[in-house]
Structures are given as C-alpha cells and as structure tokens.
Amino acid sequence: MVMDMKILLIQPNTRYCYNGPVVVQVPHGLLYVAASLRRAGFDRVSVLDARMERLNRKELSRRIKEYSPDVVGITGISLDASEVHVVAALARENAPGCKVVIGGPYTSSSPEAIVGDPNVDFAVIGEGERTACELVSALEKGADVSGISGLAYRGPGGAVFGPPRSMIEDVDDIPFPAWDLLDMERYFSLWARHSLNPYPKSERILPLFTSRGCPYSCVYCHNLFGKKARLRSAEEVLREIELLVNKYGVEEIEIVDDIFNIDLPRAKRICDEIVRRGIKISISFPQGLRADRMDEELVLKMKKAGTRLLIYAVESASPRVQKQIRKDLDLEKTVRMIKFTAEQGITVGGFFMLGFPGESKEEMLATARFSRELPFHIVTFFYVTPNPNTELYKMAAGSLKKAGKGDFYKFSVNLSAVPDLEFQRIRDMAFARFYYRPSQLWRIFRAIPNKLHVAKLLFRAFFLGGWA
C-alpha cells in the first residue's frame, strides 16, 4: 500500500553553530529513517542535506516552500541544537500546516527543550526507524499518537512522553540506508572534509554501521543505541559493502560503530570475508575502539582486509580516573595493542579527555605524557563536557554552572581540581608537545595516503574558514 504523505528529512547546516571547518558526512541516520519509511509504503520521501549544499537560511526556506511537505523531519546532535530550532521555525513558516519532527542524538539528551519549542510538534527519542514509521502512519490516518513508543510531544501541562521504545533486536532487519536519495558524486567531489577519517586514502568514502549499542557504562557517553551491543551478521555487513563498492564505486569505508570489536570472532570473520571475496577496499575506524578488546590476530586480519587507520579511545592514563568514569580500561594491554598496531603499518590515533571531576594536574600531565610516549600518529585532547541525560552530568550537577553545547574542542566547564586558566594551558600544552615535534610532523606527513586531498582541505579552510 502506497501512502500519500510528502516527507522532507533535513540535515541542518552546522556552519551556523560551529566556528570551524565542519565534517560534511552523509546524514546516515536520515538515510536509515528514509529507507524504513519507504519500506512502510511512504514513497514520497526526500532528504535535503543543507550542510553539504552549504545552504543559507534563505535558500533553505525556498527549498522547503518549493517541496511543500506534510512532514518535516530534522536531525541534530547537541552541537547543532540552535540551528535545529531555527530550521524548525523555517519549516513552520514555509510549509504551513506541516508537522515538524526532531530526531537524532539531540532529542535523547534534551527532549523537554525540543518539545517546549512551539515550532516543534514531536521529538523522536532513541532509534528512529520504527517510531518514525508509526508516527507518520498515524498522522496520515488522523489517529491518536499518544501510545506511540519513543515519542515526545507538547501537552497542556508540558512535555508528554510515550512509552520507552525498545531497541531493535534484529538489526539485520533494518533496511540499508536509502543511499539513492542523495547524489553521492557530490560528496565524493567536495573539497570540504566529508569523512570522520582525517586522512582517507580515497575521496570516494562512505560510513558503515555494523552494529548498534555498547555494553560498557562510561559516564560521559550518550545512550542513543542502548547498553547492549546488537550485531549485524557478517553476511549482511558484506552485502552492504559490496553494494557500496559495486553500485556507488566506493573505495573506502569508515566503520562508525560504538564498539566494532566487542565480538572478536565476528569482527575477524568480516575481515576474512573481505579478503576471501577479493573486495578491494580501504577501511578506517575513526570512532575509537577499546584497545583492551583487541588481540594481535584481529589487528593482523584488519590490516590484511585493508585497514589504514585505527583510533583507540583511551580517555585517561590515570587508573583512578578510569575507574571513576567507569571505562576501566586495561591500560597495560592498551599500551601493548597500540604498539602492535603501529608495528603493522596502520596509522594509529588516540582519543583523550581532560577535566573529569576532581582530576588533578598530575593526572592530566600523565595523560599528555602517555600520548607522547606511544607511537600514535595523531591524537585529540577533548575537554570533558557533560551533556544532559548522561551519568557525568548527574555526577557534576552540584558544581555545574552551565552545560556544554556538545563541543568537546572548546572550554566551557571545569569539573577538575585545576584552576580554569591552568587547565586550558595544560590542554594546549598537551597538544603542542605532541604535534610540534619535527619527528612527529614527519611521521604524520608520511602516514597521509592522499596528500592532495588534505592539501585541498587546508586550502579551502584557509580561505573559507567556518564555511569550508
């Protein structure tokens, strides 16, 4: 049965709320929702990526008015919050009578703020595929939406929340993203960075989920996909890789799971199948893997399958902080796996966070020293930034004057035992001491597989700044 609702799914232009070059990655979540809607019979679905098209608000308004949707769905992370609300207002103004729905990680952290906006009708909390289908179906029929799980909306007394939406257990049943709704060649030809991998081998790169959720309980983490790892079968993962390679000419994939290596036999099988089927592909893991869930055999299989970049999420070199944040990483094994990975010729990155509650100057300096003493090619030092509805936010509630906006690169709050200015100096020093070494700069240069691509990004960022 074909439904008649016209649905427009929008990725806002992040440049309006982030002062720096943005990553113009395909709106993966919207493509999953679009695919589910089409499978449910809603064929009139379009995806508009205002970030990729670099649309200003006037042009975005024109496009919304031209499409004249019945439903507008907008995605966003916490960093995008202000622009999400602007786009909701533009939708209300330019498509009178349409229903405005917000989804994505932002809704899981701040649903009350979203449905408190008079321009927003509904917030989809958590995984959006099934909630979106049920909501649009109810709107088409004029049915009651109050019983829809995973939905929030504004009632006479404030925010109303439907029953919690249970996670999709059989993730193989989720249809592949609706890749055909976007012009992939436009992404591949962008001078703007369109990959989480800072040093891709090819510009023909797309993201891939092979699992959802993570069983660990790190206090700073969102809970969008739940605390249970739900794994796609190796067969389905390979089927999507072959689709991307054969239909869209993809030459590199970036695996964006929360924790790809939670199941070692499955991870190894995926690598083995890539080799057995003769798939010529480069692979990166830019989201951060747990080093203590790795073993040497998996690293070797990853390398053989085409892995060129692997980032380990370490966060802190302090055993006390590791326990406090409930990551509890085995630091001894982490050191061993970082060294072994680099020895295989894989570019190795590290994620670190500074400023956890009560963290001392000595602990921060130990983390910075840890990054320099290991064979990392690249590292990132994030500011600890508590976001609503995380355990870290609750831990910090007594001393938190203001929440961060999801921008972990900028100083916004200080939960540590170190004064503000000294804290910022330590972070800047950690960055400078890691990167501003001739030997390190040379290692980075040698590790960049596509130097022309990086040169284009730097050239564009220099001339266009935040609108690169």
Secondary structure per residue as TSV (DSSP state, phi and psi in degrees):
chain	resnum	aa	ss	phi	psi
A	1	M	-	360.0	126.6
A	2	V	-	-93.7	127.8
A	3	M	B	-91.2	159.0
A	4	D	-	-105.1	-3.4
A	5	M	-	-65.4	137.0
A	6	K	-	-94.9	123.7
A	7	I	E	-121.6	128.5
A	8	L	E	-119.5	119.6
A	9	L	E	-104.4	127.3
A	10	I	E	-120.8	131.1
A	11	Q	E	-97.5	113.2
A	12	P	-	-63.2	162.0
A	13	N	-	-84.2	101.8
A	14	T	G	-62.2	-18.1
A	15	R	G	-61.6	-21.0
A	16	Y	G	-74.1	-16.9
A	17	C	T	-129.6	9.6
A	18	Y	-	-137.4	119.8
A	19	N	S	-90.7	81.1
A	20	G	S	167.2	165.4
A	21	P	-	-59.3	129.8
A	22	V	-	-96.9	159.1
A	23	V	-	-92.1	114.5
A	24	V	-	-92.1	58.7
A	25	Q	-	-73.2	149.9
A	26	V	-	-57.9	143.2
A	27	P	-	-72.2	79.9
A	28	H	H	-55.8	-47.0
A	29	G	H	-61.2	-41.3
A	30	L	H	-63.6	-36.2
A	31	L	H	-68.5	-33.8
A	32	Y	H	-66.3	-44.6
A	33	V	H	-63.3	-43.7
A	34	A	H	-59.8	-42.3
A	35	A	H	-63.6	-40.2
A	36	S	H	-67.8	-39.8
A	37	L	H	-63.1	-42.2
A	38	R	H	-66.2	-38.4
A	39	R	H	-65.3	-28.9
A	40	A	T	-80.3	-2.3
A	41	G	T	108.4	-0.4
A	42	F	B	-91.7	94.0
A	43	D	-	-84.7	-16.2
A	44	R	-	-94.7	66.8
A	45	V	E	-117.8	131.7
A	46	S	E	-129.0	150.3
A	47	V	E	-118.7	127.7
A	48	L	E	-118.3	114.3
A	49	D	E	-100.2	91.9
A	50	A	T	-67.8	-22.9
A	51	R	T	-71.7	-46.9
A	52	M	T	-67.1	-40.5
A	53	E	T	-81.5	-3.0
A	54	R	T	54.5	45.3
A	55	L	-	-78.0	133.0
A	56	N	-	-81.9	173.8
A	57	R	H	-67.8	-31.5
A	58	K	H	-65.2	-45.3
A	59	E	H	-68.8	-37.5
A	60	L	H	-62.8	-41.0
A	61	S	H	-59.9	-42.9
A	62	R	H	-63.0	-41.1
A	63	R	H	-67.2	-39.0
A	64	I	H	-63.9	-46.0
A	65	K	H	-62.7	-40.7
A	66	E	H	-64.3	-39.8
A	67	Y	H	-76.1	-31.5
A	68	S	-	52.4	61.2
A	69	P	-	-77.5	156.4
A	70	D	S	-86.3	-29.9
A	71	V	E	-134.7	132.8
A	72	V	E	-115.5	123.0
A	73	G	E	-109.0	132.1
A	74	I	E	-124.8	133.0
A	75	T	E	-107.5	162.2
A	76	G	-	-178.9	152.8
A	77	I	-	-98.2	176.0
A	78	S	G	-58.6	-35.3
A	79	L	G	-61.8	-28.8
A	80	D	G	-87.1	1.1
A	81	A	H	-51.0	-49.3
A	82	S	H	-62.5	-39.5
A	83	E	H	-74.6	-30.6
A	84	V	H	-56.8	-44.5
A	85	H	H	-70.9	-33.7
A	86	V	H	-63.5	-44.9
A	87	V	H	-65.4	-35.8
A	88	A	H	-60.9	-41.4
A	89	A	H	-66.2	-38.9
A	90	L	H	-64.8	-38.0
A	91	A	H	-65.3	-43.8
A	92	R	H	-62.6	-38.4
A	93	E	H	-74.7	-38.3
A	94	N	H	-100.4	-8.3
A	95	A	S	-135.3	68.8
A	96	P	T	-55.1	135.2
A	97	G	T	92.4	-12.5
A	98	C	-	-73.2	156.9
A	99	K	E	-95.2	131.6
A	100	V	E	-105.6	124.7
A	101	V	E	-124.5	132.5
A	102	I	E	-110.8	136.8
A	103	G	E	-139.6	-174.4
A	104	G	S	98.1	179.6
A	105	P	H	-57.3	-31.6
A	106	Y	H	-58.3	-37.8
A	107	T	H	-68.9	-30.1
A	108	S	H	-73.4	-25.3
A	109	S	H	-93.0	-31.2
A	110	S	-	-140.4	55.6
A	111	P	H	-64.0	-33.9
A	112	E	H	-64.2	-41.5
A	113	A	H	-64.4	-34.1
A	114	I	H	-70.4	-52.3
A	115	V	H	-75.5	-9.6
A	116	G	T	-77.7	-10.5
A	117	D	S	-80.8	120.8
A	118	P	T	-63.0	-15.7
A	119	N	T	-86.6	-4.0
A	120	V	-	-110.7	133.9
A	121	D	-	-95.2	-40.1
A	122	F	E	-143.8	150.3
A	123	A	E	-121.6	130.9
A	124	V	E	-98.2	118.2
A	125	I	-	-101.9	129.5
A	126	G	S	82.3	-153.1
A	127	E	-	-59.4	131.8
A	128	G	-	-98.8	-13.0
A	129	E	H	-59.1	-54.5
A	130	R	H	-76.0	-37.1
A	131	T	H	-62.1	-43.4
A	132	A	H	-62.0	-43.0
A	133	C	H	-64.0	-44.3
A	134	E	H	-65.5	-39.9
A	135	L	H	-65.2	-50.2
A	136	V	H	-64.5	-36.3
A	137	S	H	-63.4	-42.1
A	138	A	H	-66.4	-39.9
A	139	L	H	-64.7	-38.4
A	140	E	H	-64.5	-37.5
A	141	K	H	-87.9	-7.3
A	142	G	T	69.4	29.2
A	143	A	-	-90.0	166.4
A	144	D	-	-69.7	136.6
A	145	V	-	-104.9	-0.9
A	146	S	T	-64.7	-23.5
A	147	G	T	-93.8	3.8
A	148	I	-	-75.6	124.2
A	149	S	T	-69.9	144.8
A	150	G	T	77.4	15.5
A	151	L	E	-117.3	139.3
A	152	A	E	-126.4	147.3
A	153	Y	E	-155.8	172.9
A	154	R	E	-92.5	125.2
A	155	G	E	-111.7	179.3
A	156	P	T	-57.4	-32.2
A	157	G	T	-100.7	10.1
A	158	G	E	121.4	-155.2
A	159	A	E	-67.9	135.8
A	160	V	E	-117.0	131.4
A	161	F	E	-115.5	128.3
A	162	G	-	-73.6	178.2
A	163	P	-	-59.3	148.8
A	164	P	-	-59.0	142.5
A	165	R	-	-87.0	122.7
A	166	S	-	-70.7	148.1
A	167	M	-	-69.2	152.7
A	168	I	-	-74.4	110.3
A	169	E	S	-70.8	-45.9
A	170	D	-	-90.8	86.4
A	171	V	G	-71.4	-14.1
A	172	D	G	-67.1	-20.3
A	173	D	G	-80.4	-12.3
A	174	I	S	-75.1	128.3
A	175	P	-	-66.4	153.4
A	176	F	-	-56.4	150.6
A	177	P	-	-53.1	148.3
A	178	A	-	-79.6	68.8
A	179	W	G	-56.7	-31.5
A	180	D	G	-69.6	-11.2
A	181	L	G	-80.0	-8.5
A	182	L	S	-120.3	153.9
A	183	D	-	-87.1	95.7
A	184	M	H	-62.5	-30.1
A	185	E	H	-62.4	-29.1
A	186	R	H	-67.7	-38.6
A	187	Y	H	-66.5	-43.4
A	188	F	H	-66.0	-24.0
A	189	S	T	-98.9	2.6
A	190	L	-	-66.0	142.0
A	191	W	S	-84.0	-19.8
A	192	A	S	-72.5	153.1
A	193	R	-	-68.3	126.8
A	194	H	-	-124.3	25.9
A	195	S	S	-142.9	146.5
A	196	L	S	-70.4	-22.3
A	197	N	S	-73.2	116.3
A	198	P	S	-69.4	-20.3
A	199	Y	S	-130.9	64.7
A	200	P	-	-68.9	152.2
A	201	K	S	-76.2	-38.2
A	202	S	-	-124.9	150.2
A	203	E	S	-80.9	-9.1
A	204	R	-	-91.1	72.0
A	205	I	E	-125.0	138.3
A	206	L	E	-137.3	155.4
A	207	P	E	-83.2	159.5
A	208	L	E	-146.4	128.4
A	209	F	-	-94.5	130.0
A	210	T	S	-112.2	-7.1
A	211	S	E	-159.4	166.7
A	212	R	E	-133.2	143.6
A	213	G	-	88.4	164.0
A	214	C	-	-149.6	131.7
A	215	P	S	-79.6	-8.1
A	216	Y	-	-81.5	164.1
A	217	S	-	-122.2	42.3
A	218	C	-	-58.0	132.1
A	219	V	T	-70.1	-20.7
A	220	Y	T	-91.4	-5.8
A	221	C	-	-86.7	147.9
A	222	H	-	-70.7	170.5
A	223	N	-	-126.6	35.2
A	224	L	T	-60.2	-43.0
A	225	F	T	-106.7	9.5
A	226	G	-	84.7	170.5
A	227	K	S	-101.4	30.8
A	228	K	S	-133.0	128.1
A	229	A	-	-76.7	122.7
A	230	R	E	-114.0	116.8
A	231	L	E	-105.1	131.7
A	232	R	-	-73.0	147.7
A	233	S	-	-67.4	152.3
A	234	A	H	-57.3	-36.2
A	235	E	H	-61.9	-44.2
A	236	E	H	-68.8	-38.8
A	237	V	H	-60.7	-46.1
A	238	L	H	-65.5	-34.5
A	239	R	H	-64.0	-40.0
A	240	E	H	-71.9	-39.2
A	241	I	H	-58.5	-44.7
A	242	E	H	-64.3	-35.7
A	243	L	H	-62.1	-47.4
A	244	L	H	-63.5	-39.3
A	245	V	H	-72.3	-48.1
A	246	N	H	-78.7	-36.0
A	247	K	H	-92.6	-36.3
A	248	Y	H	-111.3	1.6
A	249	G	-	65.5	29.9
A	250	V	-	-68.1	136.1
A	251	E	-	-112.2	-9.5
A	252	E	E	-150.6	141.9
A	253	I	E	-122.9	146.1
A	254	E	E	-114.8	120.5
A	255	I	E	-85.2	120.5
A	256	V	-	-113.0	28.1
A	257	D	-	-63.7	159.5
A	258	D	S	-67.0	-39.0
A	259	I	-	-156.9	82.7
A	260	F	G	-57.9	-36.2
A	261	N	G	-95.3	24.8
A	262	I	G	-68.5	-32.3
A	263	D	S	-115.8	99.8
A	264	L	H	-62.8	-45.5
A	265	P	H	-58.2	-40.6
A	266	R	H	-66.4	-44.1
A	267	A	H	-60.3	-42.5
A	268	K	H	-66.8	-36.9
A	269	R	H	-65.7	-40.1
A	270	I	H	-59.8	-45.2
A	271	C	H	-62.8	-44.3
A	272	D	H	-61.6	-39.7
A	273	E	H	-69.2	-35.8
A	274	I	H	-59.6	-42.8
A	275	V	H	-69.0	-46.8
A	276	R	H	-62.1	-37.8
A	277	R	T	-83.0	-3.6
A	278	G	T	70.3	29.7
A	279	I	-	-77.6	120.2
A	280	K	-	-91.7	101.1
A	281	I	-	-148.6	144.7
A	282	S	E	-95.3	149.5
A	283	I	E	-132.7	139.9
A	284	S	E	-132.3	154.3
A	285	F	E	-125.2	79.6
A	286	P	E	-84.8	-5.3
A	287	Q	E	-86.8	-17.1
A	288	G	E	102.3	113.9
A	289	L	E	-101.0	158.0
A	290	R	-	-80.8	119.8
A	291	A	G	-67.0	-30.2
A	292	D	G	-81.3	1.9
A	293	R	G	-103.1	5.9
A	294	M	-	-95.2	162.0
A	295	D	-	-140.8	167.2
A	296	E	H	-60.9	-37.0
A	297	E	H	-62.3	-41.9
A	298	L	H	-65.4	-42.4
A	299	V	H	-58.3	-43.7
A	300	L	H	-64.2	-40.4
A	301	K	H	-68.5	-38.2
A	302	M	H	-59.6	-45.6
A	303	K	H	-60.4	-45.7
A	304	K	H	-64.5	-32.6
A	305	A	H	-77.3	-12.8
A	306	G	T	120.2	10.3
A	307	T	E	-67.7	128.6
A	308	R	E	-115.9	-25.0
A	309	L	E	-139.5	136.2
A	310	L	E	-141.8	121.9
A	311	I	E	-106.0	132.5
A	312	Y	E	-102.6	130.7
A	313	A	E	-90.0	101.3
A	314	V	E	-95.5	-44.7
A	315	E	E	74.2	-60.1
A	316	S	-	-145.4	146.2
A	317	A	S	-93.2	4.0
A	318	S	-	-92.6	120.3
A	319	P	H	-58.5	-34.7
A	320	R	H	-65.0	-45.3
A	321	V	H	-65.4	-39.5
A	322	Q	H	-55.7	-41.9
A	323	K	H	-71.7	-39.8
A	324	Q	H	-60.7	-41.9
A	325	I	T	-88.8	2.6
A	326	R	T	59.5	25.6
A	327	K	-	-84.3	-42.2
A	328	D	-	50.8	49.6
A	329	L	-	-71.8	139.0
A	330	D	-	-75.8	97.6
A	331	L	H	-68.3	-32.8
A	332	E	H	-64.5	-45.2
A	333	K	H	-68.6	-34.9
A	334	T	H	-58.4	-45.2
A	335	V	H	-59.7	-44.8
A	336	R	H	-62.8	-42.7
A	337	M	H	-72.5	-33.9
A	338	I	H	-62.7	-45.9
A	339	K	H	-63.7	-43.6
A	340	F	H	-65.4	-41.4
A	341	T	H	-61.5	-44.8
A	342	A	H	-64.3	-35.1
A	343	E	H	-64.2	-22.6
A	344	Q	T	-86.1	3.1
A	345	G	T	83.5	15.7
A	346	I	-	-90.9	134.9
A	347	T	E	-66.8	126.8
A	348	V	E	-114.5	128.5
A	349	G	E	-116.8	162.7
A	350	G	E	-137.1	138.9
A	351	F	E	-103.7	131.8
A	352	F	E	-134.2	148.7
A	353	M	E	-125.5	135.5
A	354	L	E	-121.1	136.4
A	355	G	-	109.1	27.4
A	356	F	-	-68.4	158.6
A	357	P	T	-51.8	123.6
A	358	G	T	75.9	3.3
A	359	E	-	-62.5	133.6
A	360	S	-	-89.2	167.2
A	361	K	H	-60.8	-41.4
A	362	E	H	-62.8	-38.4
A	363	E	H	-68.6	-40.2
A	364	M	H	-62.7	-45.1
A	365	L	H	-64.7	-34.9
A	366	A	H	-64.5	-38.5
A	367	T	H	-65.8	-42.8
A	368	A	H	-63.0	-42.0
A	369	R	H	-65.5	-38.8
A	370	F	H	-56.3	-43.0
A	371	S	H	-64.7	-35.4
A	372	R	H	-79.6	-27.7
A	373	E	H	-84.9	-7.6
A	374	L	T	-111.8	158.9
A	375	P	T	-79.8	49.9
A	376	F	-	-72.6	141.5
A	377	H	S	-85.5	-42.3
A	378	I	E	-137.2	148.2
A	379	V	E	-139.9	159.0
A	380	T	E	-130.2	131.8
A	381	F	E	-108.2	107.2
A	382	F	E	-91.3	147.5
A	383	Y	E	-78.8	133.2
A	384	V	-	-63.4	121.8
A	385	T	-	-132.6	99.6
A	386	P	-	-67.5	129.0
A	387	N	-	-108.4	147.8
A	388	P	T	-53.7	149.5
A	389	N	T	66.6	27.5
A	390	T	S	-116.9	158.0
A	391	E	H	-62.9	-34.8
A	392	L	H	-62.3	-39.1
A	393	Y	H	-62.1	-41.5
A	394	K	H	-67.7	-40.5
A	395	M	H	-61.0	-34.8
A	396	A	T	-95.1	0.8
A	397	A	T	-56.0	-35.0
A	398	G	T	-69.0	-29.4
A	399	S	T	-113.9	1.6
A	400	L	-	-85.5	118.0
A	401	K	S	-87.4	-33.4
A	402	K	S	-153.6	146.2
A	403	A	-	-83.1	152.3
A	404	G	-	-71.9	169.7
A	405	K	-	-102.7	23.2
A	406	G	S	83.8	2.9
A	407	D	-	-95.9	96.9
A	408	F	T	-75.5	-5.5
A	409	Y	T	-88.4	-13.4
A	410	K	S	-117.3	144.1
A	411	F	-	-73.2	125.5
A	412	S	-	-134.8	-33.8
A	413	V	-	-138.8	157.8
A	414	N	-	-133.4	109.6
A	415	L	-	-103.4	-2.4
A	416	S	S	-80.7	-179.8
A	417	A	S	-93.4	11.0
A	418	V	S	-107.9	134.1
A	419	P	-	-56.3	153.5
A	420	D	H	-51.1	-54.8
A	421	L	H	-64.5	-40.0
A	422	E	H	-67.3	-38.4
A	423	F	H	-58.3	-47.8
A	424	Q	H	-66.2	-35.5
A	425	R	H	-65.3	-40.0
A	426	I	H	-63.4	-43.6
A	427	R	H	-62.7	-45.9
A	428	D	H	-63.7	-39.0
A	429	M	H	-65.8	-41.0
A	430	A	H	-58.9	-43.7
A	431	F	H	-62.7	-49.5
A	432	A	H	-65.0	-43.6
A	433	R	H	-68.5	-25.8
A	434	F	H	-77.0	-49.2
A	435	Y	H	-88.1	-34.4
A	436	Y	S	-87.4	56.4
A	437	R	-	-125.9	127.7
A	438	P	H	-52.6	-40.7
A	439	S	H	-65.6	-35.9
A	440	Q	H	-72.1	-42.1
A	441	L	H	-60.7	-38.7
A	442	W	H	-67.2	-40.1
A	443	R	H	-61.4	-42.1
A	444	I	H	-64.5	-47.1
A	445	F	H	-58.1	-44.4
A	446	R	H	-65.5	-29.8
A	447	A	H	-80.8	-15.0
A	448	I	-	-74.9	114.1
A	449	P	S	-79.4	-24.5
A	450	N	-	-127.2	81.4
A	451	K	H	-67.8	-30.3
A	452	L	H	-64.6	-41.4
A	453	H	H	-61.7	-46.5
A	454	V	H	-64.6	-38.3
A	455	A	H	-61.7	-40.6
A	456	K	H	-63.2	-41.4
A	457	L	H	-62.7	-44.7
A	458	L	H	-65.6	-40.3
A	459	F	H	-61.8	-47.0
A	460	R	H	-67.0	-42.0
A	461	A	H	-63.8	-37.6
A	462	F	H	-62.9	-42.3
A	463	F	H	-87.6	-28.4
A	464	L	H	-109.7	-12.9
A	465	G	G	57.8	-128.6
A	466	G	G	-65.4	-16.4
A	467	W	G	-99.2	20.3
A	468	A	-	-69.4	360.0
